Amino acid sequence: MIKGVVYMLIAAFAFTWMNLLAKYLEDFHPLQVVFFRCVGTFIFIFPYMLIKKVPVIGNNFSWLITRGILSFVSLALYFVVIQRIPLGSAVALRYTAPLFSAIFALWFLKEKVKPWQWVALVISVIGALVLKGVDFRIDTISFILIILSSVLVGGVFTIVRYLGSREHFLTIINYFMVISIIGSLFFIQHWRMPVGVEWWYVSGIGVFGLFGQVFLTRSFQLADTATVAPIKYMELVYALILGYFLFNERYDTAPLVGMGILVIGMLLNVWVKRRA
């Protein structure tokens, strides 16, 4: 149990640094950043799959493809927004994904949503709207893009739950990596060659993305979801602290209140599901 919590803390820290490096590379096309994020994970995961004889194609081809496409587009939109608004705000607004996941799960998986879960999710939406209304650095286009990214993540969560007992988790991840790499290459005419320290940044995105993926997966394997899922919200704390010191991103009280309302709603959602 304790090891699972520690692994989730490490995963959140790794994903935060991945996001920070993506923000450092704001002069790069977002799809080029997506490419470096995914190729860094692919070159480690794919050989391991071959060695361990993990199925590469899988048995649910159409759903694996759909999951990969949704994840690719969601990540691309996320990196676009990271380059446009403060990191903490982008991370916080993406936490609305469980709302859409609950809706998709209700529709597609026929999962029941408790009344208090709807209350919790509405609270999170209120928090997101408060954050958008008081943090004037969040322009309307960025807000729409990050919410769209969250909608897609909600779809991804639902498909992953459906595939959970049907496919190896590495097969699911590998589809995401391959589709993202191929999709990114369609924008190669907008890329430029990294120079100097930028090579460390683009390499770091892949490495931190890999570490985050591995420790996140291991965390859910070592502890129940209700215990470790709230720890994922430490990513926001990391983002606020590191964003302050590395990018001088400062927040007044009102935006922090909006973030707090959003996170409280999400934690309440986790608590309700745990009680159920």
Residue pairs with C-beta under 8 A, 6 or more apart in sequence:
1 222
1 223
1 227
3 222
3 223
4 218
4 219
4 220
4 221
4 222
4 223
4 227
4 228
5 219
5 223
5 227
5 228
5 231
7 215
7 216
7 218
7 219
7 222
7 228
8 215
8 216
8 219
8 223
8 228
8 231
8 232
8 234
9 231
9 234
10 211
10 215
11 211
11 212
11 213
11 214
11 215
11 216
11 219
11 232
12 212
12 231
12 232
12 233
12 234
12 235
12 238
13 234
13 235
13 238
14 208
14 209
14 211
14 212
14 215
15 208
15 209
15 212
15 216
15 235
16 91
16 235
16 238
16 239
16 242
17 204
17 208
17 242
18 37
18 204
18 205
18 208
18 209
18 212
19 82
19 87
19 90
19 91
19 239
20 87
20 239
20 242
20 243
20 246
21 201
21 202
21 204
21 205
21 208
22 33
22 37
22 79
22 82
22 83
22 205
23 82
23 83
23 87
23 247
24 201
25 32
25 33
25 198
25 201
25 202
25 205
26 83
27 192
28 191
28 192
28 194
28 202
29 187
29 190
29 191
30 76
30 79
30 80
30 83
31 76
31 183
31 184
31 186
31 187
31 190
32 184
32 187
32 188
32 190
32 191
32 192
33 79
33 202
33 205
34 72
34 75
34 76
34 79
34 180
34 183
34 184
35 180
35 181
35 184
35 185
35 191
36 202
36 203
36 205
36 206
37 75
37 79
37 180
37 205
37 206
37 209
38 176
38 177
38 180
38 181
38 184
38 206
38 209
39 177
39 181
39 206
40 203
40 205
40 206
40 207
40 209
40 210
41 173
41 177
41 206
41 209
41 210
41 213
42 174
42 177
42 178
42 181
43 206
44 210
45 170
45 173
45 174
45 177
45 210
46 56
46 174
46 177
48 54
48 170
49 56
49 170
49 171
49 174
50 56
54 168
54 170
54 171
55 167
55 168
55 171
56 171
56 174
57 171
58 64
58 167
58 168
58 171
58 172
58 175
59 166
59 167
60 163
60 166
60 167
63 159
63 162
63 163
64 163
64 167
64 171
64 172
64 175
65 175
65 179
66 159
67 156
67 159
67 160
67 163
67 172
67 175
67 176
68 175
68 176
68 178
68 179
68 180
69 179
69 183
70 152
70 153
70 155
70 156
70 159
71 152
71 153
71 156
71 176
71 179
71 180
72 176
72 179
72 180
72 183
73 152
74 149
74 150
74 152
74 153
74 156
75 149
75 180
76 183
76 184
77 145
77 146
77 148
77 149
77 152
78 90
78 94
78 146
78 149
80 145
81 90
81 142
81 145
81 146
81 149
82 90
84 139
84 141
84 142
85 137
85 138
85 139
85 142
85 146
86 135
86 137
86 138
86 243
86 247
86 249
86 251
87 239
87 242
87 243
87 247
87 249
88 236
88 239
88 240
88 243
88 249
88 251
88 259
89 131
89 135
89 137
89 138
89 255
89 259
90 142
90 146
91 235
91 236
91 239
92 127
92 128
92 131
92 236
92 258
92 259
92 262
92 263
93 128
93 131
93 132
93 138
93 143
93 146
93 147
93 150
93 262
94 146
94 149
94 150
94 153
95 124
95 150
95 233
95 236
95 262
95 263
95 266
96 124
96 125
96 128
96 147
96 150
96 262
97 150
97 151
97 153
97 154
97 157
98 121
98 124
98 154
98 157
98 266
98 269
99 121
99 124
99 125
99 150
99 154
100 150
100 151
100 153
100 154
100 155
101 153
101 154
101 155
101 157
101 158
102 111
102 113
102 117
102 118
102 121
102 154
102 269
103 154
104 154
104 155
104 157
104 158
105 111
105 113
105 157
105 158
105 161
106 112
106 113
108 158
108 162
109 158
109 161
109 162
114 272
114 273
114 276
116 268
116 272
117 269
117 272
117 273
119 268
120 265
120 266
120 268
120 269
120 272
121 265
121 269
122 265
123 261
123 262
123 264
123 265
123 268
124 261
124 262
124 263
124 264
124 265
124 266
124 269
125 265
126 261
126 265
127 258
127 259
127 260
127 261
127 262
127 263
127 264
127 265
128 147
128 258
128 262
129 258
130 254
130 257
130 258
130 261
131 138
131 255
131 258
131 259
131 262
132 138
132 143
132 258
133 258
134 252
134 254
134 255
134 257
134 258
135 251
135 254
135 255
135 258
160 172
163 172
169 217
173 213
194 201
194 202
216 232
219 228
219 231
220 228
226 270
226 271
226 273
226 274
229 270
230 267
230 270
233 263
233 266
233 267
236 259
236 263
240 249
240 251
243 249
244 250
